[in-house]
Amino acid sequence: KVKSFLSSACSAIGLRGQVLGVGGGRSMGMVTAVCDPNEVRLKFGVEIDSFEQMEVIDRAEKVPETRIDSFLKWMKQTFGPIKAREDAVKKQIRLYLALKEFSQEKGYDFMAIKCLPELPALYTTFCLAHAIMGDSEDDQGLKERFVLACEADINAALTMQILNLLSGGPVLFTDLTEFNLKEGFLTTCNCGSQPTDFAKSKKDVCWEREGVHEFQWKFGGTCPRHVAKPGKATVARLSRSAGKYEMLISLVDVIEMPLDKLSGLVRERPYTLIKLGCDRDTFLEAVRSNHIHLAYGDWLKELEEICQIFGIKPSVLK
């Protein structure tokens, strides 16, 4: 009990004073992703600093070709097959290296970036960057995991950073995709933002072509196709009800399934399959966003205590 409280207190204190870098504005009308920066400053002690995505793209084009080749060589040695076009993969490597350097220069502790809908037609997406930023290593060796939320989702970034500070493991940004009525599991996926540390083995990760087919692409892209390894986990999501923050919290089981059995889904994307720890209808009625977040382990008590520290209502689903 004391250990649980100390973990909660350290995570809450650790969040205060941090800087969240947000690139771009609201993505595709997602009102659940935006917030009042003053409320975030008062409630969580987090300062939000805005920047434009073009700053990163401009920097990406200046990364030396030798650096790109070195990273690509590491990818070929570390992961499974790379099926995407090499020029598209190199563009995404450029974005990762530029964003990593940019975040360090700006002193950001975590980030959220818009990406869609404009970047496919202008350059390429941040899919590879999302995956590798959340991993514990890159071509330079071991590194700190860095939370990067997709679609400029500020509430996602806050939730993920709390889970990151608590667990120290990979943290998931994903979309609620469909509920399999026959087998009773929830399918979640995002176009490319699943860290490769979620895979059972790095060799299970196949870098496919872009997983978003709805847009026109200038160069193309790549996605780390894999299914998350099984294990006990906690899902969470900060949202607002009648203007007040609350946090959805629930224990789940991540289940294993071969990729070839996921029929009817976009084949290029990474997936996390979830057995809910509560009734399906209870869960679906409680969620206030298309996005949800996950970390391995049982963090229910700690998240409840963090909610108490921040003055947030915990919505625990059992």
Summary of the structure (lengths in Angstrom):
residues: 318
radius of gyration: 18.5
end to end distance: 20.2
largest distance: 53.9
contacts: 1120
relative contact order: 0.16
helix: 38%
strand: 27%
